[in-house]
């Protein structure tokens, strides 16, 4: 996550250099510079917040899975019909099939709601939780989740 924050800062700095260039070599340099400043500038507070929060991103308990990063809250084990582990572009994902997906899809962030049909086409299911950036290895998280799910 720190790598992405540093990247955003560097891209914003590059955008500032492009915008302040008094005689740009290309006519659209200022436009591209402003786009870089806005796009990567919006990532800086988001990434800084994620780096500084002390709350865990994923909580696995007897009651269910609490996905704090996606805002879903507690997903009870009784709502989950199947659990799978897969990777997409080297990102490990915990894929949850739900008994009543219509109750859970509206709780997803708007970007995830829009991407949900495409996630199913790529091998995912109703809810896909990224496991990258956790303190535990993704395979260990999957093992713990399946143990709780089976019991």
N, C-alpha and C positions, 0 to 999 in steps of 0.2 A: 504494500500500500504506500509505503514511503517512496518507493521508486516512482509510482504514478504521480505523487504530489510533486516531487522534484521535476518530473517531466512536464507537468502543467506549468510550473513556475518558469521553466526554461522556454516553453513555447510562448508564454505571455511576454517574456522578455524579448524574444525574437519578434513578436508582433509589434511591440513598442518600437523596436529598431526599424521595422518596416514602415510604420506610420510616421515616424519622425524623420525619415530620409527625405531631404529637401529636393533631390532630383532622382527619383526612382528610375531604374533601368526599364521596368515594365509598367505599362499604364495602370494595371490593376493591383499594384503592390500595396497601396494604402487600403484598398478594399480587403485584400487577403490578410493584411496585418490586423485590421479591426475584427475580422472574423476569428482570427486566432486568439486575440485578446478576450473576446466575449466567450467563445466556446471553452477554451482552456481556463479562462478566469473563473467561469462558473464551477469548474471542477475543483478549484483550490479550497473553497470553504467546505465543500462536501467531503473531500478527502481528509482535510484537517479535522473535521468533526469525527469521522470514522476512526482516525488514528488516536484521538484523545478520549473517546468515550470508554468508560470502564465496564460497561454492561456487556455480558457475553452475547455473541451473535446467535448462538444456537444452544438451546437447553433441552436435554433429553431426560425425561423423568418417567415415573410410573403412570403419570396422567397423560403423557403424550409428548409431542415435539413442539417446542416453542421457537418459532422462527422470528427472532427480533429484528433482523435486517430487512425482511420484506414486509413487516407490519401485519403479518397474519395472526399473530398471537398464538395461543395454545391450540394445537391441532390434536384432538383426542385420538387415542389409538382406535377407538371404535369407529371413527370416520374414515380410517385408512383401509383400503382394500388390498393394496399391494405396494411393495417397496422395491425399487431397483436402484442400482448404482451404475452410472455410465459417465463417460467423459465426452465432451464436445469441444473440439479445438483445445485440447489439453486442460480443460477446466473440469474438475471432478464435480459431478452433480448427484444429489440424492433426489430421486424421482418418486413422487408419491401419487398413486392412483387413489382417488377418493370414491367412497360409496355415493356421495351426493356432491358431485363437482359444482353444480349450480349454486350451492351455498358458499363455496370457497373462492371460485374464480372472481366474483365481484369484490372480494376483499384484497385481491392483489393490487399492487400499484398499477397505474394506468399503462405504463410501458410493458409490464408483464402480462396484463390482460390482452393487450394487442398482440404480443408475441406468443401467447399460449397455443393457438392453433399450429403455429410453425414449430413449436417445441415438440408437439405430438408427432409431426411429420419427421422430425429428426431422431425419433426414438424415445423421447421423453414422455411424460404423462401430464396429468392435470396440474400438479405443482412440482416445480423443480427448484431445489435449494442448492445454491453453489456451496461447495465445501472447501474452496480455496481460502487461504488466509486464516484458517482455524489453528489453534495450538496443537490439536490432535491430528494425526495423519488421516486423510479422507477414508482410507480403507478401515481404520480403527473406528471411526465414527459410524460407518456403515455396519460394521460388526455389532457395535453397541445398539444401534437402532434395530437391527434385525433380532437381536436377543430380546429386547423389550417387546417388539411386535409379536414374536412367537409366544411369549408368556401371557 
